Amino acid sequence: MAVHKITLEELQAKIADATTPDSELQRFFILDQAPSKPFSPALAFNPETVQIAKTPEEGQRSAELLNSANQLARLRRQFAFNSRIREGSYRGPILVSEGDSWFQYPFLLEDVIDQLMPKYAIYSLDAAGDTLSNMLKEKEYLKALTDIRASIFLFSGGGNDVVAGGNLAAHLRDFDDKLSPGAHLKPTFNTVLDEAIGLYSKLVREVAKGFQDVDILCHGYDYTIPADGPWLGKPMKSRGIEDTAFQASIAKIMIDRFNERLLLLSKTSARLHYIDCRNTVGKAEWHDELHPTDAGYKKVASKFAAVIETLKSKPRSADTKPGKTRAIKSDPVGSTQASVKAKLRHPSASIAGGPNAISLHIGLDTVNPDHYAGWDGQLAACEFDANDMKEIADGLGYKSTLLLSAEATRKAVTDSIRKAAVQLNEGDIFFLSYSGHGSQMPDFNGDEEDGLDETWCLFDGQLLDDELYEIWSEFKFGVRVLVLSDSCHSGSVIRAFPAFTASIEQDQFIANEHPRVMPPNIASRTFRQNRAFYEELGSRMSSIELQATARAKQQPISCSVKLISGCQDNQVSMDGVGNGKFTGALIKAWDHGRFKGDYSTFRKTISKMLPETQSPNYWTIGSPNPVFDAQTPFAI
């Protein structure tokens, strides 16, 4: 029996009628594989159900209709949302959704949002093929969250990055039966994911800090199954990886790595709820390599619904009454308006329920002459530096401690750092700033190529970089540690790794400026006067170093430590009147929180404001943390 075909005009009418369910429209479309991209399916009319006249005019009309599939699907959803809100009886949470084809697969599949909409009022901004970078650029979600005063933001993004934007083959090694599945992924694949999570982090923080009563729900996809498709199977085959089980193992690792980064991100955000969808979709519930079937999407949607239900204590039913609706026009939401921006706080600021943040600020304008061979180490601006760093930290919500000059003893400093190590957990942050003299002393444990350890000159004695390294090992996994050191020889003060071995030349000193360095003759006299103390300390550190090295073979430093120093190990940091040169440049670059770059860019910006003889260093040790790397400076 012949199937009745409808005309293009009849199909347009069905689509324009928002009461026509998507399930009724499915039979009029098929997937057009050739122009499709990862998470961006292209549609074609089903020739068995749609009658299209073979004329140029009809061909153009059909092309226009297909090209607007994303927008048509969005408008249908927004019409349904507005109708529901205007009706006035809905009492559940109000949601905004922004996502890729897992949130909008036009007409052919009932995706996650389709599955959730019968129960929840969702204002959809989703579009198949939308990328993280485009979402962050357009910022449609900011206006939508403001206009409808939503309490929950659903987000789906990064899938395109997981499959390397359709260029997976470039990130795979040729098949080698001696390599594990994970070893077939080049290091560049991690770089792709790190860049993606950096964008993800910016978007999440923008929402979390601007809309403090909004909860964000995200996911990391399920284990995709390579099926000789263009995104997984064929790229793997092009590298000689033909065994389907081996392909699936590689794909599993790809998904795991993305989920691990999302979990890490969720630990540093107060409002982000990460939904682990792995092992949710059954093997027979995949529509293609990247998208579940309706049944698979239903299982994923149920995980979202479970979290939404736990957040239903925040419904705003009073605002859903007629006359106070949050329905908005079904036009594409435009760029962020000034009214939206006015509600946004700086993305580094702390909010209730977020990660814990502790800071310690050390500034020494003088040291105890009794320990330093009669030298008082007089400086002008180190206490000012410490106070200014504390002011930044206080403004962002850190619980801060200030140690100035005589208060900044070896015990007070190390006790404060160790106290933070006990208190902080995964996702928390510790911010440590030091302004004062730096120096070098003989290396007793042999880990320095130049035979010298870098030190901070605390009030009653020097603190070695090896001692700091020992303390970092006491911090828990996932803790972020930021160190700012405005002192001489500070390029690797968080750990005595070899840097530069050149000596300090006199022409590095600028007239009328005071370097924050213990003079060599004082350093020598101080060491000789306290030889027993430093030799005993050096001997103890040698044992600790051996223990740390042995431990690092099995378990590296768990936390992630990031240093921005005032200069390299072979340079000096200059003092000033109001601030040290480095701290003054840092405060100017920070610009009252207007700086929007990451830590690496922050260091480069500071460097441009300093003389060539003073080059700030950027150094990281410990567990890699791409979320930390991508954050704005001081972000909690």
C-alpha angles and dihedrals in degrees: 000000000000117000114237111245123210125216125246089253091054091049091050089053092051092050092047090053102084090198090067105100118232089237088066092051096050095084092060095062139059132185116267100211100188100064094033119114131194109298088354109094117191117216134216130187116263104246090207094060107024124065114209122180113231096239129118091242094052091045091055092048092050092049091051091050093050094046090054095051093111093048093045091051090049093050091050090053094046091050089052091049093050092047091051094049095045091051086067103212099097112110102171130100120295114235138192119201128199120176155113131268093308084067097035124024099162116238099319099077137028097234130191095284092045088055093049100043098078089064105029136045103241125178102209125211092163123136130178109245095022111146132211092247093052093047090051092046097049096039092195090155093066094062093041093051090050097044098048097029092227123192097203131045117198115202134186120176145127099061091113088055093049089063091040093247093292092309098097094134090067090061097048130086121225112269114280118175088209092063127079119238091258092051089061089069111086119226087252089073090064088050090056091051093045091053090048094050089049090059090042090053093052092050094047093047092047091057096038094051097039097046108034095178093053121099117209121215120195139163140204101219128247131272104291119213117226107230107174088280128145096255103049117356100046096043089051092048090051086062093049094259100135107146106102094213090052090048090052090051091055092047090050091055091049091054092043092054092052092047091049090056092048091050089051090050092050089056090062098046126076096205104033116108111193114206114204106215097174115129090013103107115064121234090251092047099076119109091193138335093297109023132063124225120253088272091051093048089050090059092049091047090053089060090053091047091053091057093042089055091056089054096049090103085087103062115143099207093156090069094052095070117113109275092030099059125144094214112135136187117290091230118118106280108250134218122304115285127218090254089060093047090051089063095051119098124206107287092235096060122115122241133193114279093019130117119308115254125199126177136187122197121194125189126170122186089168141018133208109278090205090071098033100057095262094314117128095191093222114201132168112216111028095099088048088053093052093048091049092049089049089051090055091047094047091051091055096048104261119149096235137196125197123207115184127188108299090025092057098082124154091254095046092050098044092042090053093050093046091048089056090049089057095045101044126081137184111316094020124116137222119199117196124182126184129188119177144074121331125200145166132237136182114295110237100182099050098238095122122081090206092047092241134110119213116234144187113227103229121185099268101023147342123284113217125222087234089060091053090050089054091052093050088060088063094063118096127248114282097021113134117221121192119190124188114187119186097183140100121275088019102133094108102010093134087064131002099242115152113270121149124350100191117119124244111265123211092236088068089074114088119216115267092009125110120221118221093233132114105242111252093242091051091046090053094047092046091053094047092047091051098030095132092051096049095040090052090046091048092049091050091048090052089060091044090049092054090049092048092049091051090047092048091059089063102025123011121211103303099215126064114244121196123188129193107181134191093239146346123282091263095048139073131234115226125230121224144186104263097012140353113272093253096044091045091053090046092053091048092049091047088055097192091307097312093117109107104180131099127261095272091053090045091058091049091049091051091047092058089061096053132076119262089253091065115056117174115226128221114205135166132190134171129040115356112253114184091180090057091046093054098046126102113255116286092006112162 
